[in-house]
Amino acid sequence: MNELISKRWSPRAFSADATVTDDELRTVLEAGRWAPSHGNSQPARFIAGHRGTETFDAIFETLTRGNRTWAVRASVLLIGCVLTTDDRGDIPNVEFGLGLAMENMALQAVDLGLIAHMMGGFDKEAAHRTFSMPADVRPLVAMALGRHGDLSHLPEDLQAREQRERKRLPLSETVFTGTWGNSQFS
């Protein structure tokens, strides 16, 4: 497995002093642009704002209280959206397309020495209204992007979560053959 994949994680300890340059943000978003999608429909769309801008503040206001405790120190906040229709009609599997784009972006962030944390905890309806999104656009996920910071700026419970061992279920519990539950790998 490529080390880039195992190095990717979702830290919350962002440096409030660090910045993400426009070139770095462009590179991260370019990685998302090259993600596969159903029929090459490319449904992923993004709202992005650097810390200190109205866009960042507006995205921040949509976040849940728990995410606000740490996301305020991110250099960039983004909202990942899906375009649900195109000239062919309804686009199938739009969530899949955005998910692949977001993962490409997270891996590109790691390659650039940045950190990325995706969030489901935000008010999607407020984001839709705030950014005057068309009816065929759905906001689905937010992302904080920046550089790693000091754990001491996090509440104690989040400090503990940042430091705990990363675990993944073994393939023996997630890959089956023949019938459900019959593991492909022992």
Residue pairs with C-beta under 8 A, 6 or more apart in sequence:
4 107
4 110
4 111
5 107
7 110
8 106
8 107
8 110
8 116
9 115
9 166
10 116
10 117
10 118
11 115
11 117
11 148
11 162
12 70
12 71
12 117
12 154
12 158
12 161
12 162
13 70
13 148
13 149
13 150
13 151
13 153
13 154
13 162
14 70
14 71
14 73
14 74
14 75
14 115
14 144
14 146
14 147
14 148
14 149
15 73
15 75
15 146
15 147
15 148
15 149
15 150
16 51
16 72
16 73
16 149
16 153
17 149
18 75
18 146
18 147
18 149
19 50
19 51
19 75
20 28
20 50
20 75
20 76
20 114
20 145
20 146
20 147
24 112
24 114
25 48
25 50
25 76
25 145
27 108
27 112
28 105
28 108
28 109
28 112
28 114
28 116
28 145
29 46
29 48
29 105
30 108
31 104
31 105
31 107
31 108
32 44
32 46
32 101
32 102
32 104
32 105
32 108
33 42
33 44
33 101
34 104
35 44
35 97
35 100
35 101
35 103
35 104
36 97
36 100
37 43
37 44
37 93
37 96
37 97
37 100
37 101
38 91
38 92
38 93
38 94
38 96
38 97
39 88
39 91
39 92
41 83
41 86
41 91
41 92
41 94
41 97
42 97
43 82
43 83
43 84
43 91
43 94
43 97
43 98
44 80
44 81
44 82
44 83
44 97
44 98
44 101
44 102
45 80
45 81
45 82
45 83
45 137
46 78
46 79
46 80
46 81
47 55
47 59
47 78
47 79
47 81
47 127
47 131
47 139
48 55
48 76
48 77
48 78
48 79
49 55
49 56
49 57
49 58
49 59
49 76
49 77
49 78
50 56
50 75
50 76
51 74
51 75
51 76
51 77
55 77
56 76
56 77
58 130
58 131
59 77
59 78
59 79
59 122
59 127
59 142
60 68
60 71
60 72
60 77
61 126
61 130
62 79
62 122
62 123
62 124
62 126
62 127
62 130
62 142
63 71
63 77
63 119
63 121
63 122
63 123
63 142
64 119
64 121
64 122
64 123
66 121
67 119
67 121
67 122
67 142
69 154
69 155
69 158
70 144
70 153
70 154
70 158
71 77
71 117
71 119
71 144
73 146
73 149
73 153
74 117
74 144
74 145
74 146
75 145
75 146
75 147
76 144
76 145
76 146
77 142
77 143
77 144
77 145
78 142
78 143
78 145
79 122
79 127
79 131
79 139
79 141
79 142
79 143
80 98
80 101
80 102
80 118
80 139
80 140
80 141
80 142
80 143
81 98
81 133
81 137
81 138
81 139
81 140
82 91
82 94
82 95
82 97
82 98
82 137
82 138
82 140
83 91
83 94
83 136
83 137
84 90
84 91
84 94
84 136
84 137
84 138
85 91
85 136
91 97
94 138
95 140
98 140
98 141
102 118
102 141
102 143
105 116
105 143
106 116
106 118
106 143
109 115
109 116
109 145
110 116
113 147
114 145
114 146
114 147
115 145
115 146
115 147
115 148
116 143
116 144
116 145
117 143
117 144
118 141
118 142
118 143
119 141
119 142
119 143
119 144
120 141
120 142
121 142
122 139
122 142
124 138
124 139
124 140
127 133
127 139
128 137
128 138
128 139
131 139
133 139
151 159
151 162
151 163
152 159
154 162
170 185
171 183
171 184
171 185
172 183
172 185
172 186
173 183
175 183
175 184
175 185
176 182
176 183
176 184
177 183
177 184
